[in-house]
Amino acid sequence: MSRRVRRKVAKKGKEKLLLPSYPELILDENDADFPHSMLPINPAANSAAPISPIGVAVDWTTLPDDTVIQLFALLNYRDRASLSSSCRTWRNLGSTPCLWESLDLRAHRCDASSAVSLSSRCSNLRRVRFLGAESADAIIYLKAKDLREISGEYCRKMTDATLSVIAARHEMLECLQLGPDFCERISSDAIRAVAICCPKLRRLRLSGVREIDSDSINALAKNCVNLCDIGFMDCLKVDETALGNMGSLRFLSVAGTSNLKWGLVSHLWSKLPNLVGLDVSRTDISPTAVSRMMLSCQSLKVLCALNCTNVEEDANFVTSSHGSKSKLLLSLLSDIFKGVGSLFVDNSMKGRNVFLNWRDTERKDQKLDDIMTWLEWVLSYSLLRIAESNPPGLDNFWVSQGATLLLSLMQSSQEDVQERAATGLAIFVVIDDENTSIDGQRAEAVMRGGGVQLLLHLASSWREGLQAESAKAIANLSVNANVAKAVADEGGITILANLARAMNRLVAEEAAGGLWNLSVGEEHKGAIAEAGGVKALVDLIFKWSTGGDGVLERAAGALANLAADDKCSMEVAVAGGVHALVMLARNCKFEGVQEQAARALANLAAHGDSNNNNSAVGQEAGALEALVQLTHSPHEGVRQESAGALWNLSFDDRNREAIAAAGGVEALVALAQSCSNASPGLQERAAGALWGLSVSEANSIAIGREGGVAPLIALARSEAEILTTAVFQDVHETAAGALWNLAFNPGNALRIVEEGGVPALVHLCSSSVSKMARFMAALALAYMFDGRIGEVALTGTSSEGVSKCVSLDGARRMALKHIEAGAEIGRFVAMLRNPSSILKTCAAFALLQ
């Protein structure tokens, strides 16, 4: 595999694991990997006063405090910590409360001890974002009693106890949001605790809760009188009657929630006095229930019903409902931009720029602003979920307005909306993530809408979450050759190479994925090397050598593509890539990493005529042993790439003998024996590796002794209709080539006859569409019957003695008859007239046999 796209962001099964990293804000021995000072220092002066571009010494410590604080505000947490370590004054300024009103811990492993060390700076903390159950447990140790907003992702393992304690410690909480993955271990008990402990709650959004009962909803209605925005998305069961008692509700989303009684819903919820926005996207709501809500709910302004099959089956219903002047129905069949524009009196708020124009307008309408802010959130959530499930029949929607919607939402002022839109953009283009297939029309729609420039701009942001999601989108879109060219033309390769150096592993991983996909194009390989991408990728392997399967697979995959280019392969070697890749092949247990590391080593070893990488790989400690061991992997891709690497390495004399000494003959024979039903790629490489090893007489004898003849004959033996297909030509060529080499040894030649190899080679010689396969088969047959085989047969390699001699004579007549009848002799004669001395020598050599 040469590239990889990423699709899913939330799964109902296995939880996405936390990515261990150093806490960004803590400066201790763990931070030795990056510089503590971000200031340029004049090495000649050995002074704290750097030299400005015009040659005048500047004392940075004389900058006004306000300026320094503004500088800190533009940096991510790690860079703030580095800058703070420059001097005592800046360390104090780096702790200024206004810099610590918001904290994003998603990219870092934040346990209790890390949170305790941060607590001294969190007295003014108002907003925190985290990832995973461990970080959720640690939040209380921040001691941020005035916390107003908590947003968590990948909370599948988060328990009632954890959420209840968080609620109890943060009674000032106004917003609680957990998703978009499913909160499977959260129950109504925890929601009830939140209602009791957080009376100031205004917004509550939870995804994937199994059941939200009436007691918990009634507790919210009773205790949280300011609660105006509820989202119970993708839940299995929600009490509809209790929600009808939430008189304070202005916005409600039950997108993706099942088991709702829509007759009861439309009757009760239509009486909610303040309900302005309702989102029922991805549910089985009926047109009747929609009509009742639109007609009966006096306060309702917007009803979102995206991807509601029952509603969208009737296009006339959607059109007639959309035409209402007082209420707006949004569906995948409606013009969403036109619909949103109808909310505004101002005629300038129309068309595809309606969201952008609204954000830029100076005339503010608070009620309308609330609707638009909520709309951005629910649209980004539902579009992401729809992109994940990729239901059929939506091509027209995505191309005509879906891509533009995502691009518009990526410019939202809400961080989570931006990130979800970028993730949706990365996902909706993917048709098949296993086979690296994306929808060309969707990718082109993104490019036409200015998506490449926008994504590169966001990837250059200081916000690491947005960097990661934008880089992921760039990576997936770059599978399309036209988009890849646009990314390169807009300076995207340099941006991705810089992101690959990030200390945040999520960012580095997605950037490496982008370089992996871009490096498929031959025209981009040199640019990646010039941008420092090779060194960045090699450094990634050393930086995340343990526990970073995703980033390691992407880095190794990109290096594998780059190593296929002669010049870039030398860059990989100079940057330490041989050692890095061998380290992965030896130590990493993740199959994806093993496959890409073996592929990279195979490509590095493929340039034996132009550089010394082949011998360098072979001489790297443990390289050959690791590749031999990988041929036993249960994963076919790993076996294929490791066999390919051994094949390429066997072209070097020292490597050839070292592979045999490492058990390569036995391993490759076993591989050939086991791959009769495997992919042609694995069959070709198994036969090819044996072909390469069999150049040595000692190895040739060992291959025959280990039982290598029979599986090679099996690979060469195919039905006539298979021989006419190009996919098996390489298998036939390598199998015949290996048998040719083995036939140099008379003992092996006799084994070929005994195992039924003559009919197989005759079939290749007469029927194969591959000239190389016919040539190799003819040479093998000629070598087998040059007279030496008879002596071996007479001495007896089996108990059948005389009968073997009789069958040997018949096999000889069959072989020579087909060689004479075939076109090979004529072809060799014609080759004698070729001006190439090499071809003349080969022709004379073949005719001599």
Rosetta blueprint (number, residue, H / E / L):
1 M L
2 S L
3 R L
4 R L
5 V L
6 R L
7 R L
8 K L
9 V L
10 A L
11 K L
12 K L
13 G L
14 K L
15 E L
16 K L
17 L L
18 L L
19 L L
20 P L
21 S L
22 Y L
23 P L
24 E L
25 L L
26 I L
27 L L
28 D L
29 E H
30 N H
31 D H
32 A H
33 D H
34 F L
35 P L
36 H L
37 S L
38 M L
39 L L
40 P L
41 I L
42 N L
43 P L
44 A L
45 A L
46 N L
47 S L
48 A L
49 A L
50 P L
51 I E
52 S L
53 P L
54 I L
55 G L
56 V L
57 A E
58 V L
59 D L
60 W H
61 T H
62 T H
63 L L
64 P L
65 D H
66 D H
67 T H
68 V H
69 I H
70 Q H
71 L H
72 F H
73 A H
74 L L
75 L L
76 N L
77 Y H
78 R H
79 D H
80 R H
81 A H
82 S H
83 L H
84 S H
85 S L
86 S L
87 C L
88 R H
89 T H
90 W H
91 R H
92 N H
93 L H
94 G H
95 S L
96 T L
97 P H
98 C H
99 L H
100 W H
101 E L
102 S E
103 L E
104 D E
105 L L
106 R L
107 A L
108 H L
109 R L
110 C L
111 D L
112 A H
113 S H
114 S H
115 A H
116 V H
117 S H
118 L H
119 S H
120 S H
121 R H
122 C L
123 S L
124 N L
125 L L
126 R L
127 R E
128 V E
129 R E
130 F E
131 L E
132 G L
133 A H
134 E H
135 S H
136 A H
137 D H
138 A H
139 I H
140 I H
141 Y H
142 L H
143 K L
144 A L
145 K L
146 D L
147 L L
148 R L
149 E E
150 I E
151 S E
152 G E
153 E E
154 Y L
155 C L
156 R L
157 K L
158 M L
159 T L
160 D H
161 A H
162 T H
163 L H
164 S H
165 V H
166 I H
167 A H
168 A H
169 R H
170 H L
171 E L
172 M L
173 L L
174 E L
175 C E
176 L E
177 Q E
178 L E
179 G L
180 P L
181 D L
182 F L
183 C L
184 E L
185 R L
186 I L
187 S L
188 S H
189 D H
190 A H
191 I H
192 R H
193 A H
194 V H
195 A H
196 I H
197 C H
198 C L
199 P L
200 K L
201 L L
202 R L
203 R E
204 L E
205 R E
206 L E
207 S E
208 G L
209 V L
210 R L
211 E E
212 I E
213 D L
214 S H
215 D H
216 S H
217 I H
218 N H
219 A H
220 L H
221 A H
222 K H
223 N H
224 C L
225 V L
226 N L
227 L L
228 C L
229 D E
230 I E
231 G E
232 F E
233 M E
234 D L
235 C L
236 L L
237 K E
238 V E
239 D L
240 E H
241 T H
242 A H
243 L H
244 G L
245 N L
246 M L
247 G L
248 S L
249 L L
250 R L
251 F E
252 L E
253 S E
254 V L
255 A L
256 G L
257 T L
258 S L
259 N L
260 L L
261 K L
262 W H
263 G H
264 L H
265 V H
266 S H
267 H H
268 L H
269 W H
270 S L
271 K L
272 L L
273 P L
274 N L
275 L L
276 V L
277 G E
278 L E
279 D E
280 V L
281 S L
282 R L
283 T L
284 D L
285 I L
286 S L
287 P H
288 T H
289 A H
290 V H
291 S H
292 R H
293 M H
294 M H
295 L H
296 S H
297 C L
298 Q L
299 S L
300 L L
301 K L
302 V E
303 L E
304 C E
305 A L
306 L L
307 N L
308 C L
309 T H
310 N H
311 V H
312 E H
313 E L
314 D L
315 A H
316 N H
317 F H
318 V H
319 T H
320 S H
321 S H
322 H H
323 G L
324 S L
325 K L
326 S L
327 K L
328 L E
329 L E
330 L E
331 S L
332 L L
333 L L
334 S L
335 D L
336 I H
337 F H
338 K H
339 G H
340 V H
341 G H
342 S L
343 L L
344 F L
345 V L
346 D L
347 N L
348 S L
349 M L
350 K L
351 G H
352 R H
353 N H
354 V H
355 F H
356 L H
357 N H
358 W H
359 R H
360 D H
361 T L
362 E L
363 R L
364 K L
365 D L
366 Q H
367 K H
368 L H
369 D H
370 D H
371 I H
372 M H
373 T H
374 W H
375 L H
376 E H
377 W H
378 V H
379 L H
380 S H
381 Y H
382 S H
383 L H
384 L H
385 R H
386 I H
387 A H
388 E H
389 S H
390 N L
391 P L
392 P L
393 G L
394 L L
395 D H
396 N H
397 F H
398 W H
399 V H
400 S H
401 Q H
402 G H
403 A H
404 T H
405 L H
406 L H
407 L H
408 S H
409 L H
410 M L
411 Q L
412 S L
413 S L
414 Q L
415 E H
416 D H
417 V H
418 Q H
419 E H
420 R H
421 A H
422 A H
423 T H
424 G H
425 L H
426 A H
427 I H
428 F H
429 V L
430 V E
431 I E
432 D E
433 D L
434 E L
435 N L
436 T L
437 S E
438 I E
439 D L
440 G H
441 Q H
442 R H
443 A H
444 E H
445 A H
446 V H
447 M H
448 R H
449 G L
450 G L
451 G H
452 V H
453 Q H
454 L H
455 L H
456 L H
457 H H
458 L H
459 A H
460 S L
461 S L
462 W L
463 R L
464 E H
465 G H
466 L H
467 Q H
468 A H
469 E H
470 S H
471 A H
472 K H
473 A H
474 I H
475 A H
476 N H
477 L H
478 S L
479 V L
480 N L
481 A H
482 N H
483 V H
484 A H
485 K H
486 A H
487 V H
488 A H
489 D H
490 E L
491 G L
492 G H
493 I H
494 T H
495 I H
496 L H
497 A H
498 N H
499 L H
500 A L
501 R L
502 A L
503 M L
504 N L
505 R H
506 L H
507 V H
508 A H
509 E H
510 E H
511 A H
512 A H
513 G H
514 G H
515 L H
516 W H
517 N H
518 L H
519 S L
520 V L
521 G L
522 E H
523 E H
524 H H
525 K H
526 G H
527 A H
528 I H
529 A H
530 E H
531 A L
532 G L
533 G H
534 V H
535 K H
536 A H
537 L H
538 V H
539 D H
540 L H
541 I H
542 F H
543 K H
544 W L
545 S L
546 T L
547 G L
548 G L
549 D H
550 G H
551 V H
552 L H
553 E H
554 R H
555 A H
556 A H
557 G H
558 A H
559 L H
560 A H
561 N H
562 L H
563 A H
564 A L
565 D L
566 D H
567 K H
568 C H
569 S H
570 M H
571 E H
572 V H
573 A H
574 V H
575 A L
576 G L
577 G H
578 V H
579 H H
580 A H
581 L H
582 V H
583 M H
584 L H
585 A H
586 R H
587 N H
588 C L
589 K L
590 F L
591 E H
592 G H
593 V H
594 Q H
595 E H
596 Q H
597 A H
598 A H
599 R H
600 A H
601 L H
602 A H
603 N H
604 L H
605 A L
606 A L
607 H L
608 G L
609 D L
610 S L
611 N L
612 N L
613 N H
614 N H
615 S H
616 A H
617 V H
618 G H
619 Q H
620 E L
621 A L
622 G L
623 A H
624 L H
625 E H
626 A H
627 L H
628 V H
629 Q H
630 L H
631 T L
632 H L
633 S L
634 P L
635 H L
636 E H
637 G H
638 V H
639 R H
640 Q H
641 E H
642 S H
643 A H
644 G H
645 A H
646 L H
647 W H
648 N H
649 L H
650 S L
651 F L
652 D L
653 D H
654 R H
655 N H
656 R H
657 E H
658 A H
659 I H
660 A H
661 A H
662 A L
663 G L
664 G H
665 V H
666 E H
667 A H
668 L H
669 V H
670 A H
671 L H
672 A H
673 Q H
674 S H
675 C L
676 S L
677 N L
678 A L
679 S L
680 P H
681 G H
682 L H
683 Q H
684 E H
685 R H
686 A H
687 A H
688 G H
689 A H
690 L H
691 W H
692 G H
693 L H
694 S L
695 V L
696 S L
697 E H
698 A H
699 N H
700 S H
701 I H
702 A H
703 I H
704 G H
705 R H
706 E L
707 G L
708 G L
709 V H
710 A H
711 P H
712 L H
713 I H
714 A H
715 L H
716 A H
717 R L
718 S L
719 E L
720 A H
721 E H
722 I H
723 L H
724 T L
725 T L
726 A H
727 V H
728 F H
729 Q H
730 D H
731 V H
732 H H
733 E H
734 T H
735 A H
736 A H
737 G H
738 A H
739 L H
740 W H
741 N H
742 L H
743 A L
744 F L
745 N L
746 P H
747 G H
748 N H
749 A H
750 L H
751 R H
752 I H
753 V H
754 E H
755 E L
756 G L
757 G H
758 V H
759 P H
760 A H
761 L H
762 V H
763 H H
764 L H
765 C H
766 S H
767 S H
768 S L
769 V L
770 S L
771 K H
772 M H
773 A H
774 R H
775 F H
776 M H
777 A H
778 A H
779 L H
780 A H
781 L H
782 A H
783 Y H
784 M H
785 F L
786 D L
787 G L
788 R H
789 I H
790 G H
791 E H
792 V H
793 A H
794 L H
795 T H
796 G L
797 T L
798 S L
799 S L
800 E L
801 G H
802 V H
803 S H
804 K H
805 C H
806 V H
807 S H
808 L H
809 D H
810 G H
811 A H
812 R H
813 R H
814 M H
815 A H
816 L H
817 K H
818 H H
819 I H
820 E H
821 A H
822 G L
823 A L
824 E H
825 I H
826 G H
827 R H
828 F H
829 V H
830 A H
831 M H
832 L L
833 R L
834 N L
835 P L
836 S L
837 S H
838 I H
839 L H
840 K H
841 T H
842 C H
843 A H
844 A H
845 F H
846 A H
847 L H
848 L H
849 Q L
